[in-house]
Amino acid sequence: MQTATTSRSAAPAKPALNGHPKPDATSSTGKLRRRPAMVLLSVGLVVLGAMLGVAIWILSSSSVEVVVARAQIDRGSVITADDLAVARVAVDPSIPVVPAGQLDALVGQRAASDVAAGTLLSPTEVTDELVPATGESVVGVALSTGQLPAELNRPGFSGGRVLPGPAGPGGFL
């Protein structure tokens, strides 16, 4: 007995839109080619873009390092290195601050006013003199509203001083 085997022949591939035959899924011509030059170029462009982004960010930030009070500094007390810290902040040019490079020069000086922790130090808040000076003292006086000076207390206003006059204690100046 003879048996006849017939095999089906594959139908011819339909051409693609460009007229070339479509690649078979099993054929090696359908593989993607790796192009090392293009891979290197794309990696280089990504790195270049990242570097440009960082450079623009650095150039656009206007922050500077300044001296800040790490802890409360009382008026007249000697400033130590433990009282100060350096912080990077964006500061308006019209605000006077002490640059971080001058931190060592502040150590050993005295606070001209009370400085709260976290405050940016201003050159006017530091002095090399004792406040009040030797021979002077600060005395608080309780006054009613009608007894206050015409110009209320403002920065730099010392209130008044009692000085000895020729005939005993002087008056309010």
KAMOTA-V377019 format. One record per helix or strand of 3 or more residues. SS is the DSSP state (2 for helix, 1 for strand). FROM is the first residue (numbers start at 1). TO is the last residue. If there is no record, write none. Layout:
# KAMOTA-V377019
SS FROM TO
SS FROM TO
This chain:
# KAMOTA-V377019
2 28 30
2 36 60
1 63 69
2 81 83
1 84 90
2 100 106
2 123 125
2 145 147
1 162 165
1 168 172
